[in-house]
Every structure is written in structure tokens, then in C-alpha cells.
Amino acid sequence: MERKDLTRMHCYAQAVLCLTCFALPFAASAQVDVLTNHNNHERTGTNLHETVLTPANVNAAKFGMLFKRVVDDQLYAQPLLVTNVKIGGGWHNVVYVTTVNNSVYAFDANDPKATVPFWHVNFGTPANLNDADFGCTDINGSMGIIGTPVIDEKKTTLYVVALTKAGGQFSQRLHALDLATGADLAHSPVPIAAHGFDPLLQNQRPALFLSGGNVLICYASHCDKDPYHGFLISYDAASLTQNGVFNTSPGGSEASIWQSGQAPAVDDKGNIYFITGNGSWNGTTQFSESFIKLDPHLRLLDWFTPTNHFELDKNDNDLNSSGAVLIPGTHLVIGGGKEGVLYVIDTEHFGHLGDQHAVQHFPATSSHLHSMVYWKSAKNGNVLYLWGQRDRARAYRLSGNKFDETPFMIRPDKNDGHPGAMLSLSANGDKDGILWAAIHATGDSWNESRPGILHAYDADDINHELWNSLENPARDDCNNYSKMSPPTVANGKVYLASFGTANVGTGQLCVYGLLPNGSAPDAPANVHAALQGRFISLTWSPVAQARTYIIESSQAGATQIIASGLTRPEFTDPVADLGTKTYWVRAVNANGESVPSAPATVDVEHAPHPRHKH
């Protein structure tokens, strides 16, 4: 979308927001937002408020792909979901995705018919694998937006970093975008800069995160090509003024914050936890292969380094391939790397150098560990799930402050290669848990795009597979696996990033949910239309079975759909022409659309007065 179009859309949205809305109840008011990578600041990867999808209804007969959206390149970032966003004249659930072509898309999260995004912005030509002698193809094409964005809790702003190329020069910029329009907000964008920071060589791989009124950005490398450092850079979320830099290897090199794309974890005091990879280590200022704890001002509070850190560095066995996960209700942080060893660390006492200071460490998987989820189950207690590279899915129990080192559940099937599965878990509190695992269906994804598969397992018995996306491939196949992007599960739907249909240059978003299996909802009642200045205000009584609403209108004999995917029983329509305008509303759920409501009409007798300019 052109910037001038964004500006017009932004002005229109602001005008609509000035209207007085009726305070009506909303049937889906308890819906869930996914505003940050792996769902929460602890990075447990769980949504514990999922009441629609259960082990009883996620199966090939009742569950499948509802729609897909083709985008301009590969999606490395996790899709983010925001409910009840005011766009134009109505409210919508919106899913936000980014591509390595430096694009950000906002799609209706519910409406299969809404093929056109609400908005799409592009920040310019991205850097490419061929712009330096990187020496590998971990990323095998464009590398514009890699890290998952983050959205503020007020649901107004999306923060994202883009790497662009212009005139042979490279730059990274932090953008703060209006959720409703995609327009850059005040002070946006700002260039990313720090001493020793190279915008081409520093890979913005981990997800962005928000804490204490700041947006924080972490950095790794492309293929370990020097020079680079593990940076964590902080910007004020309102002004985008840089207010902090932490370098994991000043005076040295490397020690990236990679974490397979996962953001650092944050505790309730605002302390920040992450793990570093290969590089310089001296135990005072340089901390490769280490667990790190920072305070909210990026001051070093504590650290832990394994006994064999020099060997890890020598063999490229980065400690940080899984990222750090905080265990809720405990003083434990966990993480593991390419050795497959899981470390359990006391957040109150990291202990510094030596395995003896860890609460526990043991080989949890046979190779790389890239993703974990943690859930407290009514049936099985506190459970950690993982599915490592070239290994089987495993589940470990937490007893007190230590894990039972023998998995109490392990699947028989073994994946073929890098990087293993990216995991998410949905549940209704401690019941009805479903473990979602996105992985390549065959082969190895290290240096090429491979066909993908999404699995759903009963979280209380992972040997019970509920469904997978290749049972009915004609309906459910999402094509190539998006390496290291966990599925987003919320409000009865699963949002899955994909590398599309080719090795490079393609991408798509697939949306899964319950298939039609019952009656469509009743038609809305009490539809009321009233002229309010330059707009027509439309309201109706909410329908208990409805998920969204569609509005049709007719004027001078022409009938058309003017809005769909509406999540609230209200809409404002700008007045364009004189005469009688008629409206009908339909309610929509997974089973289809209702019949139209009774009509509501408005007579527009006079042209609306234009706004006075000040």
C-alpha cells in the first residue's frame, strides 16, 4: 500500500473513532490476544484459555484448514493475533505477519472471504544472502524482517525491525506502526545503532519484546560471520529514543543472542533472562555459552556458564538454541542447546562458572534442542515437552525443583533432521491440552525449504495423535515448513507460518479451525440505522452463537457487502450519496451464515456538511 493511501486510511479511522458508540454486550468478549512470541513473558508457549479446540473435536472429520493467505516471501516470524481492532467503521480480529521481503500484513483473522489485507506496508529492498560472503544458507534468500514483532498491551502499536539496502548501503530501522492502518507513528522509524554494530552482519533473529515501557531488540549473526556481537538494545516505546545497550562480548566477539528466534524471558520484576552462543568468554565482561540475567536497565545481575563452555565453543555447540524459559510459580529458568543437555538454573543464584552450580543438568534429547513448552496438567502434573533435532518427542515431569530425568512419555516416530519441531500448547486451564508441533515432513531444513507438517497430539498422552495436516493434504497441506516459527493457537483457530511452495521467494499463512458441523446462527435482531452527521451508525442485538457479522447495503438498486468479519454488533458507514439506504446484517460462525436480518433504512435528505479546517 502506498504511504499516501495509508495516510488517508489513518485519517478516516481517526474520524470514525470520534463517533459515540453504543455500549452493547459482545458475545466473544473473553477472546485471547497473542501479542508476543511464544504467548507470554515466561515463553512457556501456552494458551491456557482455549475453550473451542479440544482433544474431542480436533480430528480429520471436524478440524482442518479454513483458508490461506499468500504473501510476498518467506515468513520466519510467528503470527501475532489481536482481537477487536477498530479498522474503518467496525471491529475485527486481526492476524499480523511479516516477511523477509520487508513486508508487514494485517489480515482478518476470522473471515475466509477477506482475501485482501486490511493493510500491507513494505519498507524497501531487503538485504540478501548474496550481499556478503556468509558461507552458508541457513537463510537462503532475502533477510529483511526475520525476528517476530511485538504488540503493546494497549493494542495500538506493532514494533518491528527491518533490514534494508539502498545505494549499496545497509541499515536496520525500528518501526512503530499503527495497528489499524500500518502507518508509522510519531518518531518512527529510527535507525538501530551501537558501538561495533554492523547492520548487515547483525541478524535480528530473536523476537522483539516489551518490558517497563521499553521495546527491546536482540541480535545474533548470519552464519557466524564476523565481526558481530550479541547485542540487546533498548528503546523507549513512546519516543523510540535509545536508552540502553548490553553487549555480550565487548572487547571480544560473537556470543550471539540467537535462541532460534525466541525472545528473552522476563520475570514479574522486569528482570531479563537469555542465553548466549559461541564466542569470547572471560567471566567478567564477555559471556559466550552462558545464561544471563539483567535488570530492567540492562545491568548484569547474574550469570551461569557450563564447565565445558570452551568445548561447546570449539564444536559450535551453541548453548542457546532453545532460548530461556521461566517456570511459573518457581525460581527456575531452563534452557538447552545443540548438545541436547537441559540446564535448570536457580533464578536467585546462578552460581557463575561450573556445572555444580546448576540445580540440574542432563541430556534431555539426543541432538539440538530448539523449542520447549511447559504446562501444568490436572492429570500429569508439571510437564515439559520437547522434540529435538533428529529425535523423538518427549515429555518430562517436574517434581519440586528438578525434572525426572527419564521421560514419562516418548513418541516412537523420529524426525529426520534440523531443527526438530517448534511447539505450542493450547488448553482450558489444566485440562483439554493439545500439543501442536510444526516440523518438516521429510528431510532436513538446515539449508533448504522442506515440506512441512503440523501435528496435534493429546497433551496428556502424546502417543495419541489427534490430527495432522497431511491426513487430508488436498485440504490441509500448508506446503513448506517455516523454520523455527511456532504455531499461534487462540480462539478456536491455529495460525501457521509457511515458506510457501518454492525454496525461496514464496510464503503463506494457513488458518485452521473447526469445520462446519451443525446449524448456522440465527439472524440478528433489532437492527437499527441512524444518521449521525457524516456517518450512518448501525447497531443490532448480539447473537449468542455468532463469531462475526456481515453487513450488506443497498442504495439506488445496487446491493453489496460493505463489511465482513465484524466482531462487535456495531458499524459506522460514511455517507456518500443522497437517498434511501438499506442495510441487512448476517451472523456467522463455523457452520455458516445466517439468513439476512430484517432491513434497516435511513433517508439521507441533505448532503453532509464538510469538516471545518482549523
C-alpha positions as CSV (number, residue, x, y, z in Angstrom):
1,M,0.0,0.0,0.0
2,E,1.3,3.4,-0.9
3,R,2.1,5.7,2.0
4,K,-0.4,8.3,0.8
5,D,-3.1,5.6,0.9
6,L,-2.0,4.8,4.5
7,T,-2.4,8.4,5.4
8,R,-5.9,8.7,4.1
9,M,-6.9,5.4,5.8
10,H,-5.4,6.7,9.1
11,C,-7.4,10.0,8.9
12,Y,-10.6,8.1,8.1
13,A,-10.0,5.7,11.0
14,Q,-9.5,8.7,13.4
15,A,-12.7,10.3,12.2
16,V,-14.6,7.1,12.9
17,L,-13.1,6.8,16.3
18,C,-14.5,10.2,17.3
19,L,-18.1,8.9,16.9
20,T,-20.0,7.9,20.0
21,C,-20.6,4.1,20.1
22,F,-23.4,2.3,21.8
23,A,-22.2,0.2,24.8
24,L,-23.6,-3.2,23.7
25,P,-22.6,-6.6,25.1
26,F,-20.3,-8.7,22.9
27,A,-20.7,-12.5,22.7
28,A,-17.0,-13.2,22.2
29,S,-15.7,-10.8,24.9
30,A,-13.4,-13.4,26.5
31,Q,-11.2,-13.8,23.5
32,V,-7.4,-14.2,23.7
33,D,-4.7,-12.0,22.2
34,V,-1.2,-13.2,21.2
35,L,0.9,-10.1,21.4
36,T,4.3,-11.6,21.9
37,N,6.5,-14.5,20.9
38,H,5.5,-17.8,22.5
39,N,2.5,-16.2,24.1
40,N,3.9,-14.8,27.4
41,H,6.9,-13.2,29.0
42,E,7.9,-16.6,30.6
43,R,8.0,-18.0,27.0
44,T,6.1,-21.2,28.1
45,G,4.4,-21.3,24.6
46,T,0.9,-22.0,26.2
47,N,-2.5,-20.5,25.7
48,L,-4.5,-21.7,28.8
49,H,-7.8,-20.1,27.8
50,E,-8.6,-22.2,24.8
51,T,-12.2,-23.4,25.1
52,V,-13.1,-24.1,21.5
53,L,-10.4,-26.6,20.4
54,T,-10.3,-29.8,22.5
55,P,-8.9,-33.3,22.1
56,A,-12.5,-34.4,21.3
57,N,-13.0,-32.2,18.3
58,V,-9.5,-31.8,16.7
59,N,-9.6,-34.7,14.2
60,A,-9.7,-35.0,10.4
61,A,-13.5,-35.1,10.3
62,K,-14.1,-31.9,12.3
63,F,-10.9,-29.9,12.0
64,G,-9.0,-28.6,9.0
65,M,-7.7,-25.7,7.0
66,L,-10.2,-22.8,6.7
67,F,-8.2,-20.5,4.4
68,K,-4.7,-19.5,3.5
69,R,-3.2,-16.1,2.6
70,V,-0.4,-15.9,0.1
71,V,2.3,-13.2,0.8
72,D,5.4,-11.9,-1.0
73,D,8.1,-14.0,0.6
74,Q,9.1,-16.4,3.5
75,L,7.6,-15.9,7.0
76,Y,10.2,-16.5,9.7
77,A,8.2,-14.7,12.4
78,Q,5.4,-16.2,14.5
79,P,2.0,-14.8,13.5
80,L,0.6,-12.4,16.2
81,L,-3.2,-12.0,16.9
82,V,-5.1,-9.1,18.2
83,T,-8.8,-9.2,18.9
84,N,-11.2,-6.3,18.5
85,V,-9.1,-3.8,16.5
86,K,-11.1,-0.8,15.2
87,I,-10.4,-0.6,11.5
88,G,-12.6,1.7,9.4
89,G,-16.1,1.5,10.6
90,G,-16.0,-1.7,12.6
91,W,-14.2,-4.0,14.9
92,H,-12.1,-7.0,13.7
93,N,-9.8,-9.7,14.9
94,V,-6.6,-9.2,13.0
95,V,-3.6,-11.5,12.4
96,Y,-0.3,-9.8,11.7
97,V,2.5,-11.5,9.7
98,T,5.9,-10.3,8.4
99,T,8.1,-11.5,5.5
100,V,11.8,-11.4,4.7
101,N,10.9,-9.1,1.8
102,N,10.4,-6.4,4.5
103,S,6.6,-6.6,4.4
104,V,4.0,-6.4,7.2
105,Y,0.5,-7.7,6.5
106,A,-2.7,-7.3,8.6
107,F,-5.4,-9.9,7.7
108,D,-8.8,-10.5,9.0
109,A,-8.2,-13.4,11.4
110,N,-11.7,-15.0,11.0
111,D,-13.2,-14.3,7.6
112,P,-12.3,-16.7,4.8
113,K,-13.7,-14.3,2.2
114,A,-11.5,-11.4,3.3
115,T,-8.6,-12.3,0.9
116,V,-7.3,-8.7,0.7
117,P,-5.4,-7.5,3.7
118,F,-6.6,-4.5,5.8
119,W,-3.2,-3.1,5.0
120,H,0.2,-4.1,3.7
121,V,3.3,-2.0,4.1
122,N,6.8,-2.6,2.7
123,F,9.9,-0.9,3.9
124,G,12.1,-1.2,0.8
125,T,14.6,-3.6,-0.7
126,P,15.8,-6.2,1.8
127,A,19.4,-7.4,2.2
128,N,20.0,-10.8,0.6
129,L,22.1,-13.8,1.3
130,N,24.4,-12.8,-1.5
131,D,25.2,-9.3,-0.1
132,A,28.2,-10.8,1.8
133,D,30.2,-14.0,1.8
134,F,28.2,-15.6,4.6
135,G,29.4,-19.1,3.8
136,C,26.1,-20.9,4.5
137,T,22.4,-21.0,3.6
138,D,20.8,-21.1,7.0
139,I,18.7,-18.3,5.5
140,N,18.6,-18.9,1.8
141,G,17.2,-15.7,0.2
142,S,16.1,-12.3,1.4
143,M,16.6,-11.4,5.0
144,G,14.6,-8.2,5.6
145,I,12.3,-8.9,8.6
146,I,13.4,-12.0,10.5
147,G,12.5,-11.5,14.2
148,T,8.9,-11.7,15.4
149,P,7.4,-8.3,16.1
150,V,5.8,-7.4,19.4
151,I,2.5,-5.5,20.1
152,D,1.8,-3.4,23.1
153,E,-0.8,-4.3,25.7
154,K,-3.0,-1.3,24.8
155,K,-3.3,-2.9,21.4
156,T,-2.3,0.3,19.5
157,T,1.2,-0.3,18.2
158,L,3.2,-3.0,16.5
159,Y,7.0,-2.8,16.7
160,V,9.2,-4.4,14.1
161,V,12.8,-4.2,12.7
162,A,13.6,-4.2,9.0
163,L,16.9,-4.6,7.3
164,T,17.1,-2.6,4.1
165,K,19.5,-2.0,1.2
166,A,19.8,1.3,-0.7
167,G,22.6,2.6,-2.8
168,G,24.8,-0.2,-1.7
169,Q,24.4,0.7,2.0
170,F,22.6,-1.3,4.6
171,S,20.5,-0.1,7.6
172,Q,18.3,-1.5,10.2
173,R,15.4,0.5,11.5
174,L,12.9,0.1,14.3
175,H,9.3,0.9,13.2
176,A,6.3,1.6,15.4
177,L,3.2,1.0,13.3
178,D,-0.4,1.9,14.0
179,L,-2.2,-1.4,14.4
180,A,-5.3,-0.2,12.5
181,T,-3.5,1.4,9.5
182,G,0.1,0.3,9.3
183,A,1.2,3.9,9.3
184,D,4.5,4.8,11.0
185,L,3.7,6.6,14.3
186,A,5.4,9.7,15.6
187,H,9.2,9.4,15.8
188,S,9.1,6.2,13.6
189,P,11.3,4.8,12.2
190,V,14.6,5.2,14.0
191,P,17.9,3.6,12.9
192,I,19.5,0.9,15.0
193,A,23.0,1.8,16.1
194,A,25.5,0.9,18.7
195,H,29.3,0.8,19.0
196,G,30.5,-2.2,17.0
197,F,27.1,-2.7,15.4
198,D,27.2,-3.7,11.7
199,P,23.7,-3.6,10.2
200,L,24.3,-6.2,7.6
201,L,26.2,-8.8,9.8
202,Q,24.0,-8.4,12.9
203,N,21.0,-10.7,12.4
204,Q,17.8,-9.5,14.2
205,R,16.8,-13.1,14.8
206,P,15.1,-13.2,18.2
207,A,11.6,-11.8,18.7
208,L,11.3,-8.3,19.9
209,F,9.8,-7.8,23.4
210,L,8.3,-5.1,25.6
211,S,9.1,-4.5,29.3
212,G,9.0,-1.5,31.6
213,G,7.8,0.9,28.8
214,N,10.7,-0.1,26.5
215,V,10.9,-2.1,23.3
216,L,13.9,-4.4,23.4
217,I,15.8,-5.9,20.4
218,C,18.3,-8.7,20.4
219,Y,20.9,-9.7,17.8
220,A,22.7,-12.8,16.6
221,S,24.7,-13.4,13.3
222,H,24.3,-14.7,9.8
223,C,26.3,-18.0,9.6
224,D,28.7,-16.9,12.4
225,K,30.3,-14.4,10.0
226,D,32.5,-11.9,12.0
227,P,32.5,-9.2,13.2
228,Y,29.4,-9.4,15.3
229,H,28.3,-9.4,19.0
230,G,25.3,-10.4,21.0
231,F,23.5,-7.1,21.4
232,L,20.5,-6.3,23.4
233,I,19.4,-2.7,22.6
234,S,16.5,-0.9,24.4
235,Y,14.3,1.9,23.1
236,D,11.7,4.0,24.8
237,A,8.4,2.6,23.4
238,A,6.8,6.0,23.1
239,S,9.6,8.2,21.8
240,L,11.8,5.5,20.3
241,T,14.8,7.1,22.0
242,Q,17.6,4.6,22.6
243,N,18.1,4.2,26.4
244,G,20.3,1.1,26.8
245,V,22.8,-1.2,25.2
246,F,24.1,-4.5,26.5
247,N,26.9,-6.1,24.6
248,T,27.7,-9.8,25.5
249,S,31.3,-9.6,24.2
250,P,32.8,-6.0,24.4
251,G,36.5,-6.2,23.5
252,G,35.9,-9.6,22.1
253,S,33.5,-11.1,19.5
254,E,30.4,-13.1,18.9
255,A,28.4,-14.6,21.9
256,S,25.1,-14.0,20.0
257,I,21.6,-13.9,21.4
258,W,20.1,-16.4,18.9
259,Q,17.6,-18.6,20.7
260,S,16.1,-20.0,17.5
261,G,14.0,-16.9,17.2
262,Q,12.7,-16.9,20.8
263,A,12.6,-13.6,22.7
264,P,14.3,-13.4,26.1
265,A,12.1,-14.2,29.2
266,V,11.0,-11.5,31.6
267,D,10.0,-12.0,35.3
268,D,7.5,-10.0,37.3
269,K,10.2,-7.6,38.4
270,G,11.2,-6.8,34.9
271,N,14.5,-8.8,35.0
272,I,15.5,-10.2,31.7
273,Y,16.8,-13.8,31.0
274,F,18.5,-15.1,27.9
275,I,21.3,-17.5,26.8
276,T,24.3,-16.8,24.5
277,G,26.1,-18.8,21.8
278,N,29.6,-19.3,20.7
279,G,32.2,-16.6,21.2
280,S,34.5,-14.8,23.6
281,W,34.4,-15.6,27.3
282,N,36.4,-14.1,30.2
283,G,33.9,-14.3,33.1
284,T,33.9,-10.5,33.6
285,T,32.6,-8.7,30.5
286,Q,32.5,-11.4,27.8
287,F,29.9,-14.2,28.2
288,S,29.6,-16.7,25.4
289,E,27.8,-20.0,26.2
290,S,26.1,-18.5,29.2
291,F,22.8,-17.9,31.0
292,I,22.5,-14.2,31.6
293,K,20.2,-12.2,34.0
294,L,19.9,-8.5,33.5
295,D,17.9,-5.9,35.5
296,P,15.3,-3.7,33.7
297,H,18.1,-1.2,32.9
298,L,20.2,-3.8,31.2
299,R,22.7,-4.1,34.1
300,L,24.2,-7.5,34.7
301,L,22.7,-9.2,37.8
302,D,23.9,-12.8,37.5
303,W,25.3,-15.4,35.1
304,F,26.0,-19.1,34.7
305,T,28.4,-20.8,32.4
306,P,28.8,-24.6,32.0
307,T,32.0,-26.3,32.9
308,N,32.6,-27.4,29.2
309,H,32.0,-24.0,27.7
310,F,35.3,-23.9,25.8
311,E,34.5,-27.3,24.3
312,L,31.0,-26.1,23.4
313,D,32.5,-23.1,21.6
314,K,35.1,-25.2,19.8
315,N,32.5,-27.7,18.4
316,D,29.9,-25.0,17.5
317,N,27.5,-26.5,20.1
318,D,25.7,-23.2,21.0
319,L,24.2,-23.3,24.4
320,N,21.3,-21.1,23.4
321,S,19.4,-22.9,20.6
322,S,16.3,-23.3,22.8
323,G,16.2,-19.9,24.5
324,A,15.4,-19.3,28.2
325,V,12.0,-20.4,29.7
326,L,10.9,-19.3,33.2
327,I,8.9,-21.9,35.0
328,P,5.8,-20.2,36.5
329,G,5.5,-20.4,40.3
330,T,9.1,-21.3,40.8
331,H,12.6,-19.7,40.9
332,L,13.7,-21.7,37.9
333,V,14.9,-20.8,34.4
334,I,15.6,-23.6,31.9
335,G,17.3,-23.8,28.6
336,G,19.4,-26.1,26.4
337,G,21.5,-26.1,23.3
338,K,22.9,-28.1,20.5
339,E,24.3,-30.8,22.8
340,G,20.8,-31.6,23.8
341,V,21.6,-31.0,27.5
342,L,18.8,-29.3,29.6
343,Y,20.1,-26.9,32.3
344,V,17.9,-25.9,35.2
345,I,19.2,-22.8,37.0
346,D,18.0,-21.0,40.2
347,T,17.0,-17.5,39.2
348,E,18.1,-16.3,42.7
349,H,21.5,-17.8,42.4
350,F,23.1,-18.6,39.0
351,G,26.4,-19.5,40.6
352,H,28.7,-18.3,37.7
353,L,31.2,-20.9,36.3
354,G,30.7,-24.6,36.7
355,D,28.0,-27.3,36.3
356,Q,27.9,-27.8,40.0
357,H,26.1,-24.5,40.4
358,A,23.2,-25.6,38.2
359,V,20.1,-27.0,40.0
360,Q,20.2,-29.8,37.4
361,H,21.6,-30.7,34.0
362,F,21.0,-33.8,32.0
363,P,20.8,-35.0,28.3
364,A,17.1,-34.4,27.5
365,T,17.4,-35.1,23.8
366,S,20.0,-36.6,21.5
367,S,20.9,-33.5,19.5
368,H,19.9,-29.9,19.1
369,L,17.1,-28.6,21.4
370,H,15.2,-25.7,19.6
371,S,11.8,-25.4,21.3
372,M,10.1,-26.3,24.5
373,V,6.7,-25.8,26.1
374,Y,5.7,-26.1,29.7
375,W,2.2,-26.9,31.1
376,K,0.7,-27.8,34.4
377,S,-1.7,-30.7,33.7
378,A,-4.5,-31.9,36.0
379,K,-3.7,-35.4,35.1
380,N,0.1,-35.5,34.8
381,G,1.3,-32.5,36.9
382,N,4.0,-30.2,35.7
383,V,5.2,-31.2,32.3
384,L,7.9,-30.0,29.9
385,Y,7.6,-31.0,26.2
386,L,10.3,-31.0,23.6
387,W,11.1,-32.6,20.3
388,G,14.7,-32.2,19.4
389,Q,16.6,-32.4,16.2
390,R,16.8,-36.0,14.8
391,D,15.0,-37.3,17.8
392,R,11.6,-38.2,19.2
393,A,9.0,-36.0,21.0
394,R,9.5,-36.4,24.8
395,A,7.7,-35.2,27.9
396,Y,9.4,-34.8,31.3
397,R,7.8,-34.3,34.7
398,L,8.9,-31.6,37.1
399,S,9.0,-32.8,40.7
400,G,9.8,-30.0,43.2
401,N,12.6,-28.1,41.6
402,K,14.0,-30.9,39.4
403,F,12.9,-32.9,36.4
404,D,12.6,-36.6,36.4
405,E,15.5,-37.4,34.0
406,T,13.6,-40.3,32.3
407,P,10.8,-39.1,30.1
408,F,7.4,-40.4,31.2
409,M,6.1,-40.1,27.6
410,I,8.0,-40.5,24.4
411,R,6.7,-41.0,20.9
412,P,8.1,-43.8,18.7
413,D,8.5,-41.7,15.5
414,K,11.8,-39.9,14.9
415,N,12.2,-36.8,12.8
416,D,14.9,-36.7,10.1
417,G,16.8,-33.5,10.6
418,H,17.3,-29.9,11.6
419,P,15.8,-28.2,13.6
420,G,13.2,-30.5,15.1
421,A,9.7,-29.3,16.0
422,M,8.5,-25.9,17.0
423,L,6.0,-26.4,19.7
424,S,2.9,-24.6,21.2
425,L,0.2,-25.8,23.6
426,S,-3.4,-24.9,24.0
427,A,-5.6,-25.9,27.0
428,N,-8.5,-24.9,29.1
429,G,-6.5,-24.3,32.3
430,D,-5.1,-27.6,33.3
431,K,-7.4,-29.7,31.1
432,D,-8.1,-30.4,27.4
433,G,-4.4,-29.8,26.5
434,I,-3.3,-30.1,22.9
435,L,0.4,-30.1,21.9
436,W,0.9,-28.5,18.5
437,A,4.1,-29.4,16.7
438,A,5.2,-27.8,13.4
439,I,8.1,-29.7,11.7
440,H,9.4,-30.7,8.3
441,A,7.6,-33.7,6.9
442,T,10.8,-35.2,5.4
443,G,14.5,-34.4,5.2
444,D,16.4,-31.6,6.8
445,S,15.6,-27.9,6.8
446,W,19.0,-26.6,7.6
447,N,19.9,-25.3,4.2
448,E,16.7,-25.5,2.1
449,S,13.0,-25.3,2.4
450,R,11.3,-28.6,3.0
451,P,7.7,-29.8,3.0
452,G,6.1,-29.2,6.4
453,I,3.6,-30.9,8.6
454,L,1.6,-29.7,11.6
455,H,0.8,-32.3,14.3
456,A,-1.8,-32.1,17.1
457,Y,-1.3,-34.5,20.0
458,D,-3.3,-35.1,23.2
459,A,-1.0,-33.3,25.7
460,D,-1.9,-35.9,28.4
461,D,-0.9,-38.7,26.1
462,I,1.4,-37.6,23.3
463,N,1.3,-41.1,21.8
464,H,-2.3,-40.2,20.8
465,E,-2.1,-38.2,17.7
466,L,-5.3,-36.3,17.2
467,W,-4.7,-34.9,13.7
468,N,-2.0,-33.8,11.2
469,S,-2.0,-31.6,8.2
470,L,-1.1,-34.4,5.8
471,E,-4.0,-36.7,6.7
472,N,-6.1,-34.8,4.1
473,P,-3.4,-33.0,2.2
474,A,-5.7,-31.7,-0.5
475,R,-7.5,-29.7,2.2
476,D,-4.9,-29.1,4.9
477,D,-1.4,-29.1,3.5
478,C,0.4,-25.8,4.2
479,N,3.4,-26.6,2.0
480,N,6.9,-25.7,3.1
481,Y,7.9,-25.7,6.8
482,S,8.6,-22.2,8.3
483,K,11.9,-23.0,10.1
484,M,11.6,-22.1,13.8
485,S,8.2,-20.4,13.8
486,P,5.8,-21.9,16.4
487,P,2.1,-22.1,15.5
488,T,-0.2,-19.5,17.1
489,V,-3.3,-21.0,18.7
490,A,-6.2,-18.9,20.0
491,N,-10.0,-18.6,19.9
492,G,-10.6,-21.8,18.1
493,K,-8.0,-21.3,15.4
494,V,-4.4,-22.2,14.6
495,Y,-2.3,-19.7,12.6
496,L,0.7,-21.3,10.9
497,A,3.5,-19.5,9.0
498,S,4.8,-21.2,5.9
499,F,7.7,-20.8,3.4
500,G,5.1,-21.4,0.6
501,T,5.7,-23.5,-2.4
502,A,9.2,-22.8,-3.5
503,N,12.7,-22.9,-2.0
504,V,13.0,-19.1,-1.9
505,G,10.7,-16.2,-2.7
506,T,7.3,-17.6,-1.6
507,G,5.3,-17.6,1.6
508,Q,1.8,-18.0,3.1
509,L,-0.2,-18.0,6.2
510,C,-2.5,-21.0,6.8
511,V,-5.5,-20.8,9.2
512,Y,-7.1,-23.9,10.7
513,G,-10.2,-24.4,12.8
514,L,-13.4,-26.4,13.2
515,L,-15.2,-27.3,10.0
516,P,-19.0,-26.8,9.5
517,N,-20.8,-29.3,11.7
518,G,-24.2,-28.0,12.7
519,S,-26.6,-25.2,12.2
520,A,-25.8,-21.7,11.2
521,P,-26.6,-19.0,13.7
522,D,-29.9,-17.1,14.0
523,A,-30.3,-13.8,12.1
524,P,-29.5,-10.7,14.1
525,A,-32.5,-8.8,15.6
526,N,-33.2,-5.2,16.4
527,V,-31.0,-3.8,13.6
528,H,-31.1,0.0,13.8
529,A,-29.6,2.5,11.5
530,A,-29.4,6.2,12.3
531,L,-27.8,9.2,10.6
532,Q,-25.1,10.9,12.8
533,G,-23.5,13.8,10.9
534,R,-21.3,12.5,8.1
535,F,-21.9,8.8,9.1
536,I,-24.7,6.3,9.4
537,S,-24.5,4.4,12.7
538,L,-25.7,0.8,12.6
539,T,-26.3,-1.4,15.7
540,W,-28.0,-4.7,16.4
541,S,-28.5,-7.2,19.2
542,P,-25.6,-9.7,19.6
543,V,-26.3,-13.3,18.5
544,A,-25.1,-15.8,21.1
545,Q,-23.9,-18.4,18.5
546,A,-22.2,-15.8,16.3
547,R,-18.4,-15.3,15.9
548,T,-18.6,-12.5,13.4
549,Y,-21.1,-10.4,11.3
550,I,-21.5,-9.4,7.7
551,I,-23.3,-6.2,6.6
552,E,-24.9,-5.7,3.2
553,S,-26.3,-2.4,1.9
554,S,-28.4,-1.2,-1.0
555,Q,-28.8,2.2,-2.5
556,A,-30.3,3.1,-5.8
557,G,-30.8,-0.6,-6.6
558,A,-27.2,-1.8,-6.1
559,T,-26.7,-4.3,-3.3
560,Q,-23.2,-5.1,-2.0
561,I,-21.3,-6.4,1.1
562,I,-19.7,-3.4,2.8
563,A,-18.2,-5.2,5.8
564,S,-17.4,-8.7,7.0
565,G,-15.5,-10.3,9.8
566,L,-17.0,-7.8,12.3
567,T,-16.6,-8.9,15.9
568,R,-18.9,-6.4,17.6
569,P,-22.6,-5.6,16.8
570,E,-21.9,-2.1,15.6
571,F,-20.7,-0.3,12.4
572,T,-20.3,3.2,11.1
573,D,-20.8,3.8,7.4
574,P,-19.7,7.1,5.8
575,V,-22.4,9.0,3.9
576,A,-21.7,9.2,0.2
577,D,-24.9,9.8,-1.6
578,L,-28.4,11.2,-1.0
579,G,-31.4,9.0,-0.9
580,T,-32.6,5.9,1.0
581,K,-30.0,3.4,2.1
582,T,-31.0,-0.1,3.3
583,Y,-28.9,-2.4,5.5
584,W,-29.1,-6.1,6.3
585,V,-26.9,-8.0,8.8
586,R,-25.9,-11.6,8.8
587,A,-24.4,-13.6,11.8
588,V,-21.6,-16.0,11.0
589,N,-20.0,-18.9,12.9
590,A,-18.1,-22.1,11.9
591,N,-21.2,-23.6,10.5
592,G,-22.0,-20.8,8.1
593,E,-24.0,-17.6,7.7
594,S,-27.5,-16.8,9.0
595,V,-30.2,-15.5,6.7
596,P,-30.3,-11.7,6.4
597,S,-31.8,-9.7,9.3
598,A,-34.9,-7.6,8.8
599,P,-33.9,-4.5,6.8
600,A,-33.0,-1.2,8.5
601,T,-33.3,2.0,6.4
602,V,-32.0,5.6,6.6
603,D,-33.1,8.5,4.4
604,V,-30.3,10.9,3.6
605,E,-32.0,14.1,2.5
606,H,-29.1,16.6,2.7
607,A,-25.5,16.3,1.8
608,P,-23.4,16.1,5.0
609,H,-21.5,19.3,5.9
610,P,-17.8,19.1,5.3
611,R,-15.5,19.4,8.3
612,H,-14.2,22.8,9.1
613,K,-10.4,23.1,8.8
614,H,-8.5,24.6,11.7
